[in-house]
Each structure stands twice: as C-alpha cells, then as structure tokens.
Amino acid sequence: MFVLNLKKLEAGRAGKYIFETLLFQYSNTQLLTQLVIVLIALFSPALWIVFTQRYSFNGWLNPIVLCYATGIAMGNIPGFHIDKAITEAITQGTIIFAIPLLLVSNEFTRWIKYARAALTSLILCFIATLMAGAIGYFLFRHSLPNASKLAGMLVGVYAGGTANLFAVGNALNADAAQTVLLNTSDMICSSVYLLLLTSVWQKLLLLFLPPFKKHEDVQSVNYIDQEAFFRRLPLKPKLKSLLSVIAVGLVITAVSVGVSFLFRGKAEAALIILSLTTLSIAASFVKKINRHKSAYEAGNYLLLIFSVGMGMMANFKELMQSSGNILVFTAVVISSAVLLHLLFARIFKIDADTAIITSTATIFSPPFVGQVAGALKNKEMVPIGIVAGLIGIASGNYLGIGLAWLLQHFF
C-alpha cells in the first residue's frame, strides 16, 4: 500500500513537472512572439526609411505605406497570433506621444491663415457624410435590418471617430452583434482608404483640385529642409536636442493623462487629445522648445511605428467571417462620403491638401492627421487637421443620432 502511494506521489510530481515545463515553454514562446512584434514595430520604420531614400519609386512608395503593409502582412500570417493588447499599446502609446512632438515645432501664427479654407472643407465633410449615410440607408433599407441605426453609427464614425460609432449605437439601442460587425467592416474599408491617402491620393486629387499655396507673407522653412539640417548636425548636439524634445513630450503627455483622470476619473481619448493639443500649442510659443529641429522628425518616426501597429489590426479572417451586406453597406457609405466631399471641394475650390487633411480628420480622427500630413510633406496641415478632428468628435454624436432619427421618423 505504501509502495502504491509512493508511486502515485512520484507520478504526480512527474506530471506536475511536465505541466510546469510545458507551461514555461509556452509562456516563453508567447513572450518571444510578442517581443518579435514589438521589435519589428520599433525598427522596421528605420529599414523602410533607408530603403526609400535609396530607391525613390517616383515618390509614390513612401515609408508610411511600407510600414502599414508590413503590419498587414504580419497580422495575416497563418498561425501567427498577435495579441490585441500589444497592438493597442503600440498604436495608442505612439500616437499620444507623437502629437506633442509634431506640434511643438509648429509656428501657430502661420496655420491660422488657413483656417477659413479648412473650416469650409470641414463643413463640406459633414454634409457629404450625412448624404452618404442617407444614400446607404435608401439602398439597403429593405435588405439590411436596422439600416437607419447603422447609417447613424457610420455617420458618427465618419464625422468623428470610433468612440462616436459606439456612442451612437448605445444611444439608438443598436444590436450589439451588428455593431461589432459594423466596426470590423469600418476598419477594413478605412484601411483601404488610408493606403490611398498615404500613397497616390494627393497626385490624383491634383488633377482636378488646386494645389496648396503658402501665404506670401509667411516666412518659414519647409520641414524637409529642417530634417536635412538635423541630419547634418554632429552626434552630440543631435542627441541633446532629441533628449530635450522627448523630455518635453513626456511632460506634456503625463500632464494630459493626469487632466483626464482628474476630470473624468479615467483615460478618455478625446480629453487627452484636447489637452495634448492645447499644451503643445502653448509650448510651441516657447522659443527654446520651438527651435528644436528634432521634434518633428521624432514625431514622424513614432507615426511610422503607429502605422505598423495599425496594419496589424487589419485581419482578413475577420473580413471573411463578417456579414457581406454590412461590409458592402459600409463600403458604399465611406465611398459616397469621400466622393461627395471631393465634388464639393471642386465646386468651392478647396485645395487638395486641405481637402485630404479634413477628410482624414473626420473619417479617421485626429491621431491620423500627422501620418497623412507626413505623406503629403505638408507640416502646416497638422494643427488645423487636429482641430478639425476634435470638432468632428464633438459633432459626430449629434450628426449620427440626428440622421438616424430623421430616417426612422420620416422615411
């Protein structure tokens, strides 16, 4: 009896040892996978920067597109699982820290001169989005349940951001399963549009929209020249400049997150972005901060990391599992919103860059403005785009709920 118990005890210890060993190996494998993901996100942008500097491809293939494509490729490797917590940490962390770096080097007395055209373009975006939501409703109201609610949610997201989609859905008591499918379809359709925005979209729009023109009374140095100047600096002053702007960015970010917790008790994206924008604009008037040439370049690099993280979220498997009608419905609404806005921009003679940035600010939200402005090589559009995006976030719920109510009660 004693021998039997001893054998059971030994077998139990052996089983426990095997289980713990397998668990340890599995954990190490998972840890190694996440480490590879983070390293690729951090360092692949540097590879693509060097690659595009050597091979220009006539300007249509830029680091943003390549970083985004890298993320998409990683996110769709069979058997390769990417933890959503990792991608969220990469995208949210980089974009929150990138905003102050992009803004502190701006001279904000300059972009106020472009506010009138941007505001006109923003209003046209709202009108186009409302019309697109109505078009989607009338085309799909007989084949898609709750089409009015879905139209309202898409108007919310394409006027403001993802938070507006869920806020409008909650307000309208939308079906939870449909809301998730709509969000997935939006990510897929938006990804296609983002690739266009960061590659050939500017060249296409310049075929029928006027080019962006700087005011003659504005004396400024193009950010490309600033970057070239920064690259020519010796290593020591370059590192000193970089560390200085990183310290400023960390302080602004910490204070902005603190403001959100102070007033909301949690990290609320809209309030954090508003605080980041306000504090960064204030810091840009301090000459010792504004003069650092490294700020915009460092912010741009963070946006490339952000692009890799965003690409990882575009999972084609989710596309195959989603409802076909909802995907087509979403594609119709976003395409109509973009095309109608371009038609209005043509009528009102809005320049190509302003049209692109305001479209980015509304359809995607403020964090994407810097990414697209980098592809346009137009630093001056960053602050006005972020302001436009914040207005969109504030307006999205009203527009989405309002359209859904009108469609339900009058059509």
N, C-alpha and C positions, 0 to 999 in steps of 0.2 A: 504494500500500500504506500509505504514511504517512497519507494523507488518510483512508483507510478506518479505520485505527486511531484517528485523531483523532475521527472521527465516533462510533466506538464509545465512546471515552472521554467525549465530550460527552453522548452518550445515557445512559451510566452515571451521570454526575454529575446529569443531569436527573432520572433515575429515583430516585436516592438523595434528591434534594431533595424530590421529590413524596412519597416514602415518609415522610421525616422530618417533612414538613409535616402530612401526614395523621395520623401518629402523635402529633405535638404537639397537633393539634386534638382528636384522640380523647381524649388524656390530659387536656386541658383540660376537655373535655365531662364525662369521668368525675369529675374533680376538682370541677367545678361542681355535678354531681348530688349528690355526697357532701356538699358544702358546704350545699346546699339542705336535705338531710335533717337535718344537724346543726342548722341554724338553726331549722327547723320544730320539732325536738325541744326545743330550748332555749327558744323564745319562744312557741310555741302554748299552753303552760300559762298564761302570763300573759293571753293573749287570752281563754281559757275562764274564768279566774277573774273577770275583769271582766264577761264575758257572764253568768255565773251569779249574780253579785252584783246585776246589773240585772234579770235575769229568773230568778226562783226555781224555777218549774215545780213548786211544792209540795215541793221538796226531793228529788225522785226523779232529777232530772238534775243531776249534780254534775261538777266539773272532771275527776275521775278517769275517769268514763265517757266524757266528751267527748275526753279525751286518748287514751284507749285506742281509741276509734272513729276518731280522726284517724290513729293508727298503722296500724290495719287498712285504712283507705281508701288510705293511701299504699302499703302493702305489696301491694295488689291492683290498682294502676293498670296496665293493659295496656302493655307496652313499657317500663315504668319499673323498672329494676333497682336493688335495694337490696343493697348488699354486706353479707353476714352479719357481716363483721368490724366494720363500723360499728355495727350493731345490738347486737352483743355488747359493744362498747366502751361504748356508751351505757347499756345495762342494767347491766352489771357495775360500771362506774365510778360511776354514780349511786347504786346500792343500797349499795355498800360504804361510800361517803362519807355516805349518808343515815342509816345505822344509828347511828353515834355522835351525830349531831345530834339524832336522835329520843330517844336515851336519856339524854344528859347533863342534860336539863332535867327528868327524872323524879325524884320523891321515892320511892325504892325501899322505904322502910319502909311505904308505903301498899299496894303491889300484893301484898306477901307475904300480906296478909289475904285475898286472892282465890285463893291458890294451891291450896287444897283443892278448890274447885269446878273449877278449871282442870285439876287432875290427874285428877279423876274423869272429866271430859269427854274428856281425852286418852286415858285407858284405854278409854273407850267408842268413841272413834275407831278405835283399834287393833282392837277386837273387830268393829266394823262393817266395817272394811276386809278383815279375814280372811274374814268371812262373805260379803262381796261378791265376793272372789276365788273362793271356793268355788262361789258361785252361777254366776258366769261360766263356770267350768270345766264344771259339770254341764250347762249349757245348750249349750255349744259343743264338748264333747269329741269328738263324732262328726263335726263339720263343719269343725273347725279343727285342723290338725296342731300338736302340741306345746302343747296348750291348758294343761296343767299348768304348763309353764315360763312361758307368757305370763301366767297368773294370778299366779304368783310374782313376776314382774317388776312387774306393776301393783300388787300389794300393797307391794312395795318402794318404788315411787314415791309411792303414796298414803299410806304411813306416814312416809316420809322426804322424798326429793327425786329429781331426775333422775339424780343420781350413783348413787343406790341402784338405779335401773332397770338401768343398765348393769353395775353391780357384781353384781347378782343374775343377770343374763343371762350374764355371764362365768363365774360360779360354776356355773351349770347347763348350760354349753356350748350356749347357745341359738343358733339360726340367726341370723347377722348381718343378713340381709335382713329377717327378721321383726322383729328388734329395732329396726331403723331405722323400719319401718312402724308399729310399736307406739309408738315415741317420737313420730312425727308425729301419730298418732291421739290420743295423750295431749294434745299441745299444742292440738289442735283442740277436743277435748271440755273440757279445762281452761279454755280461753278463754271458752267459753260460761258455765261456772260462775263464772268471775271477773267477768264482766259482771253476773251476777245478784248476786254478793256486794257489788259496789260500787254497786248501784242499788237494787233493790226487796227484796232478800233479808231485810234486818232487819225491814221492815214486815210481810212475810209471816210470819216466824217469831214475831213478837209476837202473832200471832193465837192461837197455842197454846203459847208458851213465856213464862215470866215475864220482865219487863224487868230489866235490870241495875240493881242498887242499890248505892250507895256506903255504906260503913260510916259510922255516925253519928259515930264518934269521929275520923274523918278530916277534917281541915280543909284544903281545897285549893281552888284557883281553876281553874275549867274552862278548858281550853286555848283555847276560842273567846274567852273574856274576855282571856286573855293576848295573843292575836293582836290583838284590838281595842286593847288597851293599847299594844302595839308599834306599831301603825299610827298612833296619835296622837302618838308621840314626834317631836320635831323631827329633821330630816335628819341632823345631825352625830352625836348620840348613837346614832341608829339605825344609821348606817354603822359607828360604833365598835363597837357591840355585835355587828353582823353579822361584821365582820372578826375579832373576838375568837373567836367560836364557830367560824368557818371555820378559824382557826389551830389551835384545839384539835382539831377534826375531822381536819385534815391530819396532825397529830402522832399521834393515835390510829390512824389508818389506816395510816400509814407503819410504826409500830411493829408493828401486827398482821400486815402483809405480811412484815415482817422476821422475825417469830417463825415464820411458816410456812416461809420459806426456811431458817431456822436449823435447824428440827427435821425438815422434810420435803424440803428442797432444791428446792422448787417452791411455786407459789401454789396451795394446797389450800383450796377454798372452805369446807369445814366448820371447819377450824382457824382460818382468817381470821375467820369469823363468830364463833366461840367467843372468840377474842382480842378482837375488836371489842366484843362484849357485855361481857366481863369488865372491860376497861379503861374502857369508857363508864360502867359501873355505878360503878366506883371514882371516876371523875372527877365523877360526879353528887353525891358527898358533899362536894365542894369548893364552898363557898358562892359563891365568885366566878365559878365556871363555871355552877353550877346556876341562878343568879338571872337569867341572860340570857334574855329573852323571845323573842329572835330564833331560838334554836336549833331549836325545834320547827317554827316556820314555815319556816325554811330547809330543814329535812329534808323537810317536806311538799312543798315545791316540787320538790325532787330526785325525790320519788316520782312526781310528775306527769310529769317528763321520762322516768322509768323506764317509766311507763305507755305513753307514745308509742312508746318503743323496743320494748316487749313486743308492742304491737299490730302493729308492722311485721313481726313474725315469723310472724303467723297468715296463711299463704299458702293461699288457696283452691285454687290449682292443684295443690298437693301433696295436698289432700284428694281431688281428682278422680282422682289417679294412685295413691292408696293402695288397699290391699286392702279391699273392702267388709266382709268378715267381721271383720277385725281392728278396723275402725272401730266397727262395731256392738258387738263384744265389749267394747271399751274404754268405750263409752257405757253399756253395761249395768253394768259394774263400778263406774264412778265414780258413776252414778246410785244404784245399790244402796248404796254406801258412804255417800253423803250422806243418803239417806232413812232408812237403818237408824240412823245416828248421831242424826238428829233424833228418831226414835222412842224411842231410849234416853234422849235428853236430856229428852224429855217425861216418861218414867217416873221418872227420877231428879231431875226438877225443876231442871235446869240452865238458867240464864238465857240469853236469846237472844244477847247479845253474847259471852259465854264460849263458847257452842256455835259461833258463827260464827268466832271467832278461833282456837279449837283445830282446827276443820275446815280453816281457811286454813293454819295452821302445818303440818298433816300433808299435806294434798293438794298444797299448793304449796311449802312450805318457808319458813324464817324471813324471807327478804327481802320476801315479800309481806305480812307481818303489818302493817307500818306503813301500807301502802297501804290495806288493808281497814279498819284502825283509824281512819284518817282519814275514810273514808266513813261509819263508824259514829259519828264525832265522840266517840270514847272513847279518849283518850290513855292511860288507865291499863291498857289491854289490851296495849299494845306490848311491855313487857318480859316479861310472863308468856307471851305468844304466841311470842316469840323463843326463850325457854327450852323451851317445848313443842316447837317446831320442831326444836331441837337434839337433844332426846330422841328425836324421830321419826327424825332422820337416823341416830342411833346404833342405833336399833332396827330400821330398815327392812330391812337385810340379813338379820337373823335371822328376822324375820317372813316375808319373801318366800321365802327358801330353805326355811324350815321348812314353809310351806304347800305349796310345790311337792313337797317330799319326801313329805309325807303323802298328797297326791293321787296321786303316782306309785306309791306302795307299798301303799296301802290301797283305792284306788278305780280 
